[in-house]
Amino acid sequence: MEPVDPDRVTTGDTHLHRARERVRAERDAFVAKADAYEAFADRVAEIGTERPTAAPGVAVSGGVGRAGAPSTPDRCRRVRTAFAETVRPHSVADVDEPEPLTATLRAELPETVAAALAPASEATFSPAVKRGVLGAVEARTGETETVLAALDREADGLSSAVALVEAATAWIAAADETPLSEVGFDPLARRHRRLAGFEDRCDELASERQSTLAATTNQTPDAGVRHRDLVAFCYDGLPVDYPVLSTVARLVETCRSCRRAVRDHLVRRA
């Protein structure tokens, strides 16, 4: 295992720093999506509804309806347009890809809601349909808030790890400027204890990290994010699967190597 490179830590060029950038980017994306859903809900709320006819049709949240008035297609079209202009850009990885809007609707909303809004549907934009759309938005917003809470938890863990790694490597780099042969016995003993202290903090952080990976973030009874799954999603493509554990393990090895060198000098002078 290679030791931590102080120069890469100083420039922010470690797996740990890149992981933090990933989490920040994902959080920004989910905040933007939450804002998009809010804008979509506001536009849907402004669209009036129609009373469903008695003919059988598409059921949504307990309501059934078929097109009866000429304005029905226009109202459903307004909902689809609002969705396309707000949510869709934050759902499709590449908005230039030719994914049909109906496919995006099905990906983001429950099947019954997406079916009612589909161009081929004859469902009226009834109060039940409208409630179905707004209820689906509320559910998706709750899911997004849960992911944001999990991302904030991950960001806090990364900040703690970065702070420890930067503090330890900066201290080691400064200490290394003076050859051990020129350091007195007592300062050497203090250096040995300081390195041991960094190791202890690394062990504590690694233990906390394992607990976090095994945890689930829940904002609502129906929405939960397993932290291990979140980490796998965020760090897909990085050279390491667990950048915090990997970097902390390397820091431990660096501290132990330095401590062995200091101990050798202490033994010679004892």
SEMI-690866 format. One record per residue (C-alpha): residue number from 1; residue in three letters; x, y, z. Coordinates in nm, 2 decimals, m for minus. Layout:
N
<rec><num>NUM</num><residuo>Ala</residuo><east>X</east><north>Y</north><up>Z</up></rec>
...
***
This chain:
270
<rec><num>1</num><residuo>Met</residuo><east>0.00</east><north>0.00</north><up>0.00</up></rec>
<rec><num>2</num><residuo>Glu</residuo><east>0.15</east><north>0.33</north><up>m0.11</up></rec>
<rec><num>3</num><residuo>Pro</residuo><east>0.18</east><north>0.61</north><up>0.16</up></rec>
<rec><num>4</num><residuo>Val</residuo><east>m0.03</east><north>0.92</north><up>0.14</up></rec>
<rec><num>5</num><residuo>Asp</residuo><east>0.14</east><north>1.18</north><up>m0.09</up></rec>
<rec><num>6</num><residuo>Pro</residuo><east>0.15</east><north>1.52</north><up>0.10</up></rec>
<rec><num>7</num><residuo>Asp</residuo><east>0.18</east><north>1.71</north><up>m0.23</up></rec>
<rec><num>8</num><residuo>Arg</residuo><east>m0.14</east><north>1.55</north><up>m0.37</up></rec>
<rec><num>9</num><residuo>Val</residuo><east>m0.32</east><north>1.62</north><up>m0.04</up></rec>
<rec><num>10</num><residuo>Thr</residuo><east>m0.21</east><north>1.98</north><up>m0.05</up></rec>
<rec><num>11</num><residuo>Thr</residuo><east>m0.34</east><north>2.02</north><up>m0.41</up></rec>
<rec><num>12</num><residuo>Gly</residuo><east>m0.66</east><north>1.83</north><up>m0.34</up></rec>
<rec><num>13</num><residuo>Asp</residuo><east>m0.57</east><north>1.55</north><up>m0.58</up></rec>
<rec><num>14</num><residuo>Thr</residuo><east>m0.67</east><north>1.24</north><up>m0.39</up></rec>
<rec><num>15</num><residuo>His</residuo><east>m0.95</east><north>0.99</north><up>m0.41</up></rec>
<rec><num>16</num><residuo>Leu</residuo><east>m1.10</east><north>1.15</north><up>m0.11</up></rec>
<rec><num>17</num><residuo>His</residuo><east>m1.10</east><north>1.50</north><up>m0.26</up></rec>
<rec><num>18</num><residuo>Arg</residuo><east>m1.25</east><north>1.36</north><up>m0.59</up></rec>
<rec><num>19</num><residuo>Ala</residuo><east>m1.52</east><north>1.18</north><up>m0.39</up></rec>
<rec><num>20</num><residuo>Arg</residuo><east>m1.61</east><north>1.51</north><up>m0.22</up></rec>
<rec><num>21</num><residuo>Glu</residuo><east>m1.64</east><north>1.67</north><up>m0.57</up></rec>
<rec><num>22</num><residuo>Arg</residuo><east>m1.87</east><north>1.39</north><up>m0.68</up></rec>
<rec><num>23</num><residuo>Val</residuo><east>m2.10</east><north>1.43</north><up>m0.38</up></rec>
<rec><num>24</num><residuo>Arg</residuo><east>m2.12</east><north>1.81</north><up>m0.43</up></rec>
<rec><num>25</num><residuo>Ala</residuo><east>m2.21</east><north>1.76</north><up>m0.79</up></rec>
<rec><num>26</num><residuo>Glu</residuo><east>m2.48</east><north>1.50</north><up>m0.71</up></rec>
<rec><num>27</num><residuo>Arg</residuo><east>m2.62</east><north>1.72</north><up>m0.44</up></rec>
<rec><num>28</num><residuo>Asp</residuo><east>m2.65</east><north>2.01</north><up>m0.68</up></rec>
<rec><num>29</num><residuo>Ala</residuo><east>m2.82</east><north>1.78</north><up>m0.93</up></rec>
<rec><num>30</num><residuo>Phe</residuo><east>m3.08</east><north>1.66</north><up>m0.68</up></rec>
<rec><num>31</num><residuo>Val</residuo><east>m3.14</east><north>2.02</north><up>m0.55</up></rec>
<rec><num>32</num><residuo>Ala</residuo><east>m3.21</east><north>2.12</north><up>m0.91</up></rec>
<rec><num>33</num><residuo>Lys</residuo><east>m3.45</east><north>1.83</north><up>m0.96</up></rec>
<rec><num>34</num><residuo>Ala</residuo><east>m3.63</east><north>1.92</north><up>m0.64</up></rec>
<rec><num>35</num><residuo>Asp</residuo><east>m3.67</east><north>2.27</north><up>m0.76</up></rec>
<rec><num>36</num><residuo>Ala</residuo><east>m3.79</east><north>2.14</north><up>m1.10</up></rec>
<rec><num>37</num><residuo>Tyr</residuo><east>m4.06</east><north>1.93</north><up>m0.93</up></rec>
<rec><num>38</num><residuo>Glu</residuo><east>m4.17</east><north>2.23</north><up>m0.73</up></rec>
<rec><num>39</num><residuo>Ala</residuo><east>m4.20</east><north>2.44</north><up>m1.04</up></rec>
<rec><num>40</num><residuo>Phe</residuo><east>m4.40</east><north>2.16</north><up>m1.21</up></rec>
<rec><num>41</num><residuo>Ala</residuo><east>m4.64</east><north>2.13</north><up>m0.92</up></rec>
<rec><num>42</num><residuo>Asp</residuo><east>m4.70</east><north>2.51</north><up>m0.93</up></rec>
<rec><num>43</num><residuo>Arg</residuo><east>m4.79</east><north>2.50</north><up>m1.30</up></rec>
<rec><num>44</num><residuo>Val</residuo><east>m5.01</east><north>2.19</north><up>m1.26</up></rec>
<rec><num>45</num><residuo>Ala</residuo><east>m5.19</east><north>2.36</north><up>m0.97</up></rec>
<rec><num>46</num><residuo>Glu</residuo><east>m5.29</east><north>2.65</north><up>m1.20</up></rec>
<rec><num>47</num><residuo>Ile</residuo><east>m5.46</east><north>2.42</north><up>m1.46</up></rec>
<rec><num>48</num><residuo>Gly</residuo><east>m5.83</east><north>2.38</north><up>m1.41</up></rec>
<rec><num>49</num><residuo>Thr</residuo><east>m6.00</east><north>2.04</north><up>m1.41</up></rec>
<rec><num>50</num><residuo>Glu</residuo><east>m6.30</east><north>1.88</north><up>m1.58</up></rec>
<rec><num>51</num><residuo>Arg</residuo><east>m6.57</east><north>1.65</north><up>m1.45</up></rec>
<rec><num>52</num><residuo>Pro</residuo><east>m6.52</east><north>1.30</north><up>m1.58</up></rec>
<rec><num>53</num><residuo>Thr</residuo><east>m6.79</east><north>1.14</north><up>m1.79</up></rec>
<rec><num>54</num><residuo>Ala</residuo><east>m6.97</east><north>0.82</north><up>m1.68</up></rec>
<rec><num>55</num><residuo>Ala</residuo><east>m6.79</east><north>0.61</north><up>m1.95</up></rec>
<rec><num>56</num><residuo>Pro</residuo><east>m6.52</east><north>0.38</north><up>m1.82</up></rec>
<rec><num>57</num><residuo>Gly</residuo><east>m6.16</east><north>0.49</north><up>m1.86</up></rec>
<rec><num>58</num><residuo>Val</residuo><east>m5.83</east><north>0.52</north><up>m1.69</up></rec>
<rec><num>59</num><residuo>Ala</residuo><east>m5.83</east><north>0.51</north><up>m1.31</up></rec>
<rec><num>60</num><residuo>Val</residuo><east>m5.61</east><north>0.74</north><up>m1.12</up></rec>
<rec><num>61</num><residuo>Ser</residuo><east>m5.61</east><north>0.76</north><up>m0.74</up></rec>
<rec><num>62</num><residuo>Gly</residuo><east>m5.96</east><north>0.64</north><up>m0.72</up></rec>
<rec><num>63</num><residuo>Gly</residuo><east>m6.10</east><north>0.85</north><up>m1.01</up></rec>
<rec><num>64</num><residuo>Val</residuo><east>m6.21</east><north>0.74</north><up>m1.35</up></rec>
<rec><num>65</num><residuo>Gly</residuo><east>m6.25</east><north>0.96</north><up>m1.66</up></rec>
<rec><num>66</num><residuo>Arg</residuo><east>m6.28</east><north>0.99</north><up>m2.03</up></rec>
<rec><num>67</num><residuo>Ala</residuo><east>m6.25</east><north>1.28</north><up>m2.26</up></rec>
<rec><num>68</num><residuo>Gly</residuo><east>m6.57</east><north>1.46</north><up>m2.28</up></rec>
<rec><num>69</num><residuo>Ala</residuo><east>m6.51</east><north>1.83</north><up>m2.36</up></rec>
<rec><num>70</num><residuo>Pro</residuo><east>m6.30</east><north>1.96</north><up>m2.65</up></rec>
<rec><num>71</num><residuo>Ser</residuo><east>m6.06</east><north>2.13</north><up>m2.41</up></rec>
<rec><num>72</num><residuo>Thr</residuo><east>m5.95</east><north>1.81</north><up>m2.24</up></rec>
<rec><num>73</num><residuo>Pro</residuo><east>m5.66</east><north>1.73</north><up>m2.48</up></rec>
<rec><num>74</num><residuo>Asp</residuo><east>m5.54</east><north>2.09</north><up>m2.43</up></rec>
<rec><num>75</num><residuo>Arg</residuo><east>m5.53</east><north>2.06</north><up>m2.05</up></rec>
<rec><num>76</num><residuo>Cys</residuo><east>m5.34</east><north>1.73</north><up>m2.05</up></rec>
<rec><num>77</num><residuo>Arg</residuo><east>m5.11</east><north>1.88</north><up>m2.31</up></rec>
<rec><num>78</num><residuo>Arg</residuo><east>m5.04</east><north>2.17</north><up>m2.08</up></rec>
<rec><num>79</num><residuo>Val</residuo><east>m4.94</east><north>1.93</north><up>m1.80</up></rec>
<rec><num>80</num><residuo>Arg</residuo><east>m4.71</east><north>1.74</north><up>m2.04</up></rec>
<rec><num>81</num><residuo>Thr</residuo><east>m4.56</east><north>2.07</north><up>m2.16</up></rec>
<rec><num>82</num><residuo>Ala</residuo><east>m4.50</east><north>2.18</north><up>m1.80</up></rec>
<rec><num>83</num><residuo>Phe</residuo><east>m4.34</east><north>1.84</north><up>m1.72</up></rec>
<rec><num>84</num><residuo>Ala</residuo><east>m4.12</east><north>1.86</north><up>m2.03</up></rec>
<rec><num>85</num><residuo>Glu</residuo><east>m4.00</east><north>2.21</north><up>m1.94</up></rec>
<rec><num>86</num><residuo>Thr</residuo><east>m3.94</east><north>2.15</north><up>m1.57</up></rec>
<rec><num>87</num><residuo>Val</residuo><east>m3.87</east><north>1.79</north><up>m1.47</up></rec>
<rec><num>88</num><residuo>Arg</residuo><east>m3.76</east><north>1.62</north><up>m1.79</up></rec>
<rec><num>89</num><residuo>Pro</residuo><east>m3.42</east><north>1.81</north><up>m1.83</up></rec>
<rec><num>90</num><residuo>His</residuo><east>m3.33</east><north>1.67</north><up>m1.48</up></rec>
<rec><num>91</num><residuo>Ser</residuo><east>m3.45</east><north>1.32</north><up>m1.55</up></rec>
<rec><num>92</num><residuo>Val</residuo><east>m3.29</east><north>1.24</north><up>m1.89</up></rec>
<rec><num>93</num><residuo>Ala</residuo><east>m2.91</east><north>1.20</north><up>m1.87</up></rec>
<rec><num>94</num><residuo>Asp</residuo><east>m2.87</east><north>1.36</north><up>m2.21</up></rec>
<rec><num>95</num><residuo>Val</residuo><east>m3.17</east><north>1.59</north><up>m2.30</up></rec>
<rec><num>96</num><residuo>Asp</residuo><east>m3.06</east><north>1.56</north><up>m2.66</up></rec>
<rec><num>97</num><residuo>Glu</residuo><east>m3.12</east><north>1.19</north><up>m2.67</up></rec>
<rec><num>98</num><residuo>Pro</residuo><east>m3.45</east><north>1.09</north><up>m2.84</up></rec>
<rec><num>99</num><residuo>Glu</residuo><east>m3.63</east><north>0.95</north><up>m2.54</up></rec>
<rec><num>100</num><residuo>Pro</residuo><east>m4.00</east><north>1.00</north><up>m2.59</up></rec>
<rec><num>101</num><residuo>Leu</residuo><east>m4.17</east><north>1.22</north><up>m2.34</up></rec>
<rec><num>102</num><residuo>Thr</residuo><east>m4.41</east><north>0.94</north><up>m2.25</up></rec>
<rec><num>103</num><residuo>Ala</residuo><east>m4.11</east><north>0.72</north><up>m2.15</up></rec>
<rec><num>104</num><residuo>Thr</residuo><east>m3.98</east><north>1.00</north><up>m1.92</up></rec>
<rec><num>105</num><residuo>Leu</residuo><east>m4.33</east><north>1.04</north><up>m1.77</up></rec>
<rec><num>106</num><residuo>Arg</residuo><east>m4.34</east><north>0.66</north><up>m1.69</up></rec>
<rec><num>107</num><residuo>Ala</residuo><east>m3.99</east><north>0.68</north><up>m1.54</up></rec>
<rec><num>108</num><residuo>Glu</residuo><east>m4.08</east><north>0.97</north><up>m1.31</up></rec>
<rec><num>109</num><residuo>Leu</residuo><east>m4.45</east><north>0.91</north><up>m1.23</up></rec>
<rec><num>110</num><residuo>Pro</residuo><east>m4.66</east><north>0.62</north><up>m1.13</up></rec>
<rec><num>111</num><residuo>Glu</residuo><east>m4.79</east><north>0.41</north><up>m1.42</up></rec>
<rec><num>112</num><residuo>Thr</residuo><east>m5.15</east><north>0.52</north><up>m1.38</up></rec>
<rec><num>113</num><residuo>Val</residuo><east>m5.06</east><north>0.89</north><up>m1.37</up></rec>
<rec><num>114</num><residuo>Ala</residuo><east>m4.83</east><north>0.86</north><up>m1.67</up></rec>
<rec><num>115</num><residuo>Ala</residuo><east>m5.10</east><north>0.67</north><up>m1.86</up></rec>
<rec><num>116</num><residuo>Ala</residuo><east>m5.36</east><north>0.93</north><up>m1.79</up></rec>
<rec><num>117</num><residuo>Leu</residuo><east>m5.13</east><north>1.20</north><up>m1.92</up></rec>
<rec><num>118</num><residuo>Ala</residuo><east>m5.02</east><north>1.01</north><up>m2.23</up></rec>
<rec><num>119</num><residuo>Pro</residuo><east>m5.12</east><north>1.17</north><up>m2.57</up></rec>
<rec><num>120</num><residuo>Ala</residuo><east>m5.30</east><north>0.85</north><up>m2.67</up></rec>
<rec><num>121</num><residuo>Ser</residuo><east>m5.51</east><north>0.85</north><up>m2.35</up></rec>
<rec><num>122</num><residuo>Glu</residuo><east>m5.87</east><north>0.96</north><up>m2.35</up></rec>
<rec><num>123</num><residuo>Ala</residuo><east>m5.87</east><north>1.04</north><up>m1.98</up></rec>
<rec><num>124</num><residuo>Thr</residuo><east>m6.01</east><north>1.38</north><up>m1.88</up></rec>
<rec><num>125</num><residuo>Phe</residuo><east>m5.80</east><north>1.60</north><up>m1.66</up></rec>
<rec><num>126</num><residuo>Ser</residuo><east>m6.04</east><north>1.54</north><up>m1.37</up></rec>
<rec><num>127</num><residuo>Pro</residuo><east>m5.99</east><north>1.64</north><up>m1.01</up></rec>
<rec><num>128</num><residuo>Ala</residuo><east>m5.88</east><north>1.28</north><up>m0.94</up></rec>
<rec><num>129</num><residuo>Val</residuo><east>m5.62</east><north>1.29</north><up>m1.22</up></rec>
<rec><num>130</num><residuo>Lys</residuo><east>m5.49</east><north>1.63</north><up>m1.09</up></rec>
<rec><num>131</num><residuo>Arg</residuo><east>m5.47</east><north>1.49</north><up>m0.74</up></rec>
<rec><num>132</num><residuo>Gly</residuo><east>m5.28</east><north>1.19</north><up>m0.88</up></rec>
<rec><num>133</num><residuo>Val</residuo><east>m5.03</east><north>1.41</north><up>m1.05</up></rec>
<rec><num>134</num><residuo>Leu</residuo><east>m4.97</east><north>1.63</north><up>m0.74</up></rec>
<rec><num>135</num><residuo>Gly</residuo><east>m4.96</east><north>1.33</north><up>m0.51</up></rec>
<rec><num>136</num><residuo>Ala</residuo><east>m4.70</east><north>1.17</north><up>m0.73</up></rec>
<rec><num>137</num><residuo>Val</residuo><east>m4.50</east><north>1.50</north><up>m0.72</up></rec>
<rec><num>138</num><residuo>Glu</residuo><east>m4.52</east><north>1.50</north><up>m0.34</up></rec>
<rec><num>139</num><residuo>Ala</residuo><east>m4.39</east><north>1.14</north><up>m0.33</up></rec>
<rec><num>140</num><residuo>Arg</residuo><east>m4.10</east><north>1.22</north><up>m0.56</up></rec>
<rec><num>141</num><residuo>Thr</residuo><east>m4.02</east><north>1.53</north><up>m0.36</up></rec>
<rec><num>142</num><residuo>Gly</residuo><east>m4.00</east><north>1.32</north><up>m0.05</up></rec>
<rec><num>143</num><residuo>Glu</residuo><east>m3.77</east><north>1.07</north><up>m0.21</up></rec>
<rec><num>144</num><residuo>Thr</residuo><east>m3.55</east><north>1.36</north><up>m0.33</up></rec>
<rec><num>145</num><residuo>Glu</residuo><east>m3.53</east><north>1.50</north><up>0.02</up></rec>
<rec><num>146</num><residuo>Thr</residuo><east>m3.42</east><north>1.17</north><up>0.15</up></rec>
<rec><num>147</num><residuo>Val</residuo><east>m3.14</east><north>1.14</north><up>m0.10</up></rec>
<rec><num>148</num><residuo>Leu</residuo><east>m3.03</east><north>1.50</north><up>m0.01</up></rec>
<rec><num>149</num><residuo>Ala</residuo><east>m3.02</east><north>1.40</north><up>0.35</up></rec>
<rec><num>150</num><residuo>Ala</residuo><east>m2.81</east><north>1.10</north><up>0.27</up></rec>
<rec><num>151</num><residuo>Leu</residuo><east>m2.58</east><north>1.31</north><up>0.06</up></rec>
<rec><num>152</num><residuo>Asp</residuo><east>m2.54</east><north>1.56</north><up>0.34</up></rec>
<rec><num>153</num><residuo>Arg</residuo><east>m2.45</east><north>1.28</north><up>0.57</up></rec>
<rec><num>154</num><residuo>Glu</residuo><east>m2.19</east><north>1.16</north><up>0.32</up></rec>
<rec><num>155</num><residuo>Ala</residuo><east>m2.06</east><north>1.51</north><up>0.28</up></rec>
<rec><num>156</num><residuo>Asp</residuo><east>m2.01</east><north>1.55</north><up>0.65</up></rec>
<rec><num>157</num><residuo>Gly</residuo><east>m1.82</east><north>1.22</north><up>0.67</up></rec>
<rec><num>158</num><residuo>Leu</residuo><east>m1.60</east><north>1.33</north><up>0.38</up></rec>
<rec><num>159</num><residuo>Ser</residuo><east>m1.53</east><north>1.66</north><up>0.54</up></rec>
<rec><num>160</num><residuo>Ser</residuo><east>m1.41</east><north>1.49</north><up>0.86</up></rec>
<rec><num>161</num><residuo>Ala</residuo><east>m1.19</east><north>1.26</north><up>0.67</up></rec>
<rec><num>162</num><residuo>Val</residuo><east>m1.04</east><north>1.53</north><up>0.46</up></rec>
<rec><num>163</num><residuo>Ala</residuo><east>m0.97</east><north>1.74</north><up>0.77</up></rec>
<rec><num>164</num><residuo>Leu</residuo><east>m0.79</east><north>1.46</north><up>0.94</up></rec>
<rec><num>165</num><residuo>Val</residuo><east>m0.59</east><north>1.36</north><up>0.63</up></rec>
<rec><num>166</num><residuo>Glu</residuo><east>m0.49</east><north>1.72</north><up>0.56</up></rec>
<rec><num>167</num><residuo>Ala</residuo><east>m0.39</east><north>1.79</north><up>0.93</up></rec>
<rec><num>168</num><residuo>Ala</residuo><east>m0.19</east><north>1.47</north><up>0.96</up></rec>
<rec><num>169</num><residuo>Thr</residuo><east>0.00</east><north>1.50</north><up>0.63</up></rec>
<rec><num>170</num><residuo>Ala</residuo><east>0.07</east><north>1.87</north><up>0.69</up></rec>
<rec><num>171</num><residuo>Trp</residuo><east>0.21</east><north>1.79</north><up>1.04</up></rec>
<rec><num>172</num><residuo>Ile</residuo><east>0.42</east><north>1.50</north><up>0.90</up></rec>
<rec><num>173</num><residuo>Ala</residuo><east>0.55</east><north>1.72</north><up>0.61</up></rec>
<rec><num>174</num><residuo>Ala</residuo><east>0.65</east><north>1.99</north><up>0.86</up></rec>
<rec><num>175</num><residuo>Ala</residuo><east>0.82</east><north>1.74</north><up>1.10</up></rec>
<rec><num>176</num><residuo>Asp</residuo><east>1.01</east><north>1.58</north><up>0.81</up></rec>
<rec><num>177</num><residuo>Glu</residuo><east>1.19</east><north>1.91</north><up>0.74</up></rec>
<rec><num>178</num><residuo>Thr</residuo><east>1.41</east><north>1.84</north><up>1.04</up></rec>
<rec><num>179</num><residuo>Pro</residuo><east>1.62</east><north>1.52</north><up>1.03</up></rec>
<rec><num>180</num><residuo>Leu</residuo><east>1.55</east><north>1.28</north><up>1.31</up></rec>
<rec><num>181</num><residuo>Ser</residuo><east>1.92</east><north>1.28</north><up>1.40</up></rec>
<rec><num>182</num><residuo>Glu</residuo><east>1.89</east><north>1.65</north><up>1.49</up></rec>
<rec><num>183</num><residuo>Val</residuo><east>1.58</east><north>1.61</north><up>1.71</up></rec>
<rec><num>184</num><residuo>Gly</residuo><east>1.63</east><north>1.56</north><up>2.09</up></rec>
<rec><num>185</num><residuo>Phe</residuo><east>1.50</east><north>1.26</north><up>2.29</up></rec>
<rec><num>186</num><residuo>Asp</residuo><east>1.19</east><north>1.44</north><up>2.44</up></rec>
<rec><num>187</num><residuo>Pro</residuo><east>1.08</east><north>1.60</north><up>2.11</up></rec>
<rec><num>188</num><residuo>Leu</residuo><east>1.12</east><north>1.26</north><up>1.95</up></rec>
<rec><num>189</num><residuo>Ala</residuo><east>0.90</east><north>1.10</north><up>2.22</up></rec>
<rec><num>190</num><residuo>Arg</residuo><east>0.64</east><north>1.37</north><up>2.16</up></rec>
<rec><num>191</num><residuo>Arg</residuo><east>0.65</east><north>1.31</north><up>1.79</up></rec>
<rec><num>192</num><residuo>His</residuo><east>0.60</east><north>0.94</north><up>1.85</up></rec>
<rec><num>193</num><residuo>Arg</residuo><east>0.29</east><north>1.01</north><up>2.06</up></rec>
<rec><num>194</num><residuo>Arg</residuo><east>0.15</east><north>1.26</north><up>1.81</up></rec>
<rec><num>195</num><residuo>Leu</residuo><east>0.18</east><north>1.00</north><up>1.53</up></rec>
<rec><num>196</num><residuo>Ala</residuo><east>0.01</east><north>0.74</north><up>1.75</up></rec>
<rec><num>197</num><residuo>Gly</residuo><east>m0.27</east><north>0.99</north><up>1.81</up></rec>
<rec><num>198</num><residuo>Phe</residuo><east>m0.32</east><north>1.03</north><up>1.44</up></rec>
<rec><num>199</num><residuo>Glu</residuo><east>m0.34</east><north>0.65</north><up>1.41</up></rec>
<rec><num>200</num><residuo>Asp</residuo><east>m0.61</east><north>0.64</north><up>1.68</up></rec>
<rec><num>201</num><residuo>Arg</residuo><east>m0.81</east><north>0.91</north><up>1.51</up></rec>
<rec><num>202</num><residuo>Cys</residuo><east>m0.79</east><north>0.71</north><up>1.18</up></rec>
<rec><num>203</num><residuo>Asp</residuo><east>m0.91</east><north>0.40</north><up>1.36</up></rec>
<rec><num>204</num><residuo>Glu</residuo><east>m1.21</east><north>0.59</north><up>1.51</up></rec>
<rec><num>205</num><residuo>Leu</residuo><east>m1.29</east><north>0.74</north><up>1.17</up></rec>
<rec><num>206</num><residuo>Ala</residuo><east>m1.27</east><north>0.40</north><up>1.00</up></rec>
<rec><num>207</num><residuo>Ser</residuo><east>m1.51</east><north>0.25</north><up>1.26</up></rec>
<rec><num>208</num><residuo>Glu</residuo><east>m1.75</east><north>0.54</north><up>1.22</up></rec>
<rec><num>209</num><residuo>Arg</residuo><east>m1.73</east><north>0.49</north><up>0.84</up></rec>
<rec><num>210</num><residuo>Gln</residuo><east>m1.82</east><north>0.13</north><up>0.86</up></rec>
<rec><num>211</num><residuo>Ser</residuo><east>m2.13</east><north>0.21</north><up>1.07</up></rec>
<rec><num>212</num><residuo>Thr</residuo><east>m2.23</east><north>0.48</north><up>0.82</up></rec>
<rec><num>213</num><residuo>Leu</residuo><east>m2.20</east><north>0.23</north><up>0.53</up></rec>
<rec><num>214</num><residuo>Ala</residuo><east>m2.43</east><north>m0.01</north><up>0.71</up></rec>
<rec><num>215</num><residuo>Ala</residuo><east>m2.69</east><north>0.25</north><up>0.79</up></rec>
<rec><num>216</num><residuo>Thr</residuo><east>m3.00</east><north>0.37</north><up>0.60</up></rec>
<rec><num>217</num><residuo>Thr</residuo><east>m3.12</east><north>0.73</north><up>0.58</up></rec>
<rec><num>218</num><residuo>Asn</residuo><east>m3.49</east><north>0.77</north><up>0.63</up></rec>
<rec><num>219</num><residuo>Gln</residuo><east>m3.68</east><north>1.10</north><up>0.60</up></rec>
<rec><num>220</num><residuo>Thr</residuo><east>m4.02</east><north>0.94</north><up>0.56</up></rec>
<rec><num>221</num><residuo>Pro</residuo><east>m4.16</east><north>0.59</north><up>0.63</up></rec>
<rec><num>222</num><residuo>Asp</residuo><east>m4.18</east><north>0.52</north><up>0.26</up></rec>
<rec><num>223</num><residuo>Ala</residuo><east>m3.84</east><north>0.66</north><up>0.15</up></rec>
<rec><num>224</num><residuo>Gly</residuo><east>m3.51</east><north>0.52</north><up>0.26</up></rec>
<rec><num>225</num><residuo>Val</residuo><east>m3.16</east><north>0.53</north><up>0.11</up></rec>
<rec><num>226</num><residuo>Arg</residuo><east>m2.91</east><north>0.26</north><up>0.20</up></rec>
<rec><num>227</num><residuo>His</residuo><east>m2.58</east><north>0.44</north><up>0.24</up></rec>
<rec><num>228</num><residuo>Arg</residuo><east>m2.37</east><north>0.16</north><up>0.08</up></rec>
<rec><num>229</num><residuo>Asp</residuo><east>m2.59</east><north>0.20</north><up>m0.23</up></rec>
<rec><num>230</num><residuo>Leu</residuo><east>m2.55</east><north>0.57</north><up>m0.23</up></rec>
<rec><num>231</num><residuo>Val</residuo><east>m2.17</east><north>0.54</north><up>m0.21</up></rec>
<rec><num>232</num><residuo>Ala</residuo><east>m2.17</east><north>0.29</north><up>m0.49</up></rec>
<rec><num>233</num><residuo>Phe</residuo><east>m2.38</east><north>0.53</north><up>m0.70</up></rec>
<rec><num>234</num><residuo>Cys</residuo><east>m2.17</east><north>0.84</north><up>m0.63</up></rec>
<rec><num>235</num><residuo>Tyr</residuo><east>m1.83</east><north>0.68</north><up>m0.67</up></rec>
<rec><num>236</num><residuo>Asp</residuo><east>m1.89</east><north>0.47</north><up>m0.97</up></rec>
<rec><num>237</num><residuo>Gly</residuo><east>m1.59</east><north>0.50</north><up>m1.20</up></rec>
<rec><num>238</num><residuo>Leu</residuo><east>m1.34</east><north>0.61</north><up>m0.93</up></rec>
<rec><num>239</num><residuo>Pro</residuo><east>m1.03</east><north>0.39</north><up>m0.89</up></rec>
<rec><num>240</num><residuo>Val</residuo><east>m1.15</east><north>0.28</north><up>m0.55</up></rec>
<rec><num>241</num><residuo>Asp</residuo><east>m1.49</east><north>0.18</north><up>m0.42</up></rec>
<rec><num>242</num><residuo>Tyr</residuo><east>m1.45</east><north>0.32</north><up>m0.07</up></rec>
<rec><num>243</num><residuo>Pro</residuo><east>m1.23</east><north>0.64</north><up>m0.09</up></rec>
<rec><num>244</num><residuo>Val</residuo><east>m1.26</east><north>0.72</north><up>0.27</up></rec>
<rec><num>245</num><residuo>Leu</residuo><east>m1.16</east><north>0.38</north><up>0.40</up></rec>
<rec><num>246</num><residuo>Ser</residuo><east>m0.89</east><north>0.36</north><up>0.13</up></rec>
<rec><num>247</num><residuo>Thr</residuo><east>m0.73</east><north>0.69</north><up>0.21</up></rec>
<rec><num>248</num><residuo>Val</residuo><east>m0.75</east><north>0.65</north><up>0.58</up></rec>
<rec><num>249</num><residuo>Ala</residuo><east>m0.59</east><north>0.31</north><up>0.56</up></rec>
<rec><num>250</num><residuo>Arg</residuo><east>m0.30</east><north>0.46</north><up>0.36</up></rec>
<rec><num>251</num><residuo>Leu</residuo><east>m0.27</east><north>0.74</north><up>0.62</up></rec>
<rec><num>252</num><residuo>Val</residuo><east>m0.24</east><north>0.48</north><up>0.89</up></rec>
<rec><num>253</num><residuo>Glu</residuo><east>0.04</east><north>0.31</north><up>0.70</up></rec>
<rec><num>254</num><residuo>Thr</residuo><east>0.22</east><north>0.65</north><up>0.66</up></rec>
<rec><num>255</num><residuo>Cys</residuo><east>0.19</east><north>0.72</north><up>1.03</up></rec>
<rec><num>256</num><residuo>Arg</residuo><east>0.31</east><north>0.37</north><up>1.12</up></rec>
<rec><num>257</num><residuo>Ser</residuo><east>0.61</east><north>0.40</north><up>0.89</up></rec>
<rec><num>258</num><residuo>Cys</residuo><east>0.70</east><north>0.74</north><up>1.05</up></rec>
<rec><num>259</num><residuo>Arg</residuo><east>0.65</east><north>0.61</north><up>1.40</up></rec>
<rec><num>260</num><residuo>Arg</residuo><east>0.88</east><north>0.31</north><up>1.33</up></rec>
<rec><num>261</num><residuo>Ala</residuo><east>1.16</east><north>0.55</north><up>1.22</up></rec>
<rec><num>262</num><residuo>Val</residuo><east>1.11</east><north>0.76</north><up>1.53</up></rec>
<rec><num>263</num><residuo>Arg</residuo><east>1.10</east><north>0.46</north><up>1.76</up></rec>
<rec><num>264</num><residuo>Asp</residuo><east>1.43</east><north>0.34</north><up>1.61</up></rec>
<rec><num>265</num><residuo>His</residuo><east>1.60</east><north>0.66</north><up>1.71</up></rec>
<rec><num>266</num><residuo>Leu</residuo><east>1.44</east><north>0.65</north><up>2.05</up></rec>
<rec><num>267</num><residuo>Val</residuo><east>1.57</east><north>0.30</north><up>2.11</up></rec>
<rec><num>268</num><residuo>Arg</residuo><east>1.92</east><north>0.39</north><up>2.01</up></rec>
<rec><num>269</num><residuo>Arg</residuo><east>1.93</east><north>0.68</north><up>2.26</up></rec>
<rec><num>270</num><residuo>Ala</residuo><east>1.77</east><north>0.50</north><up>2.55</up></rec>
***
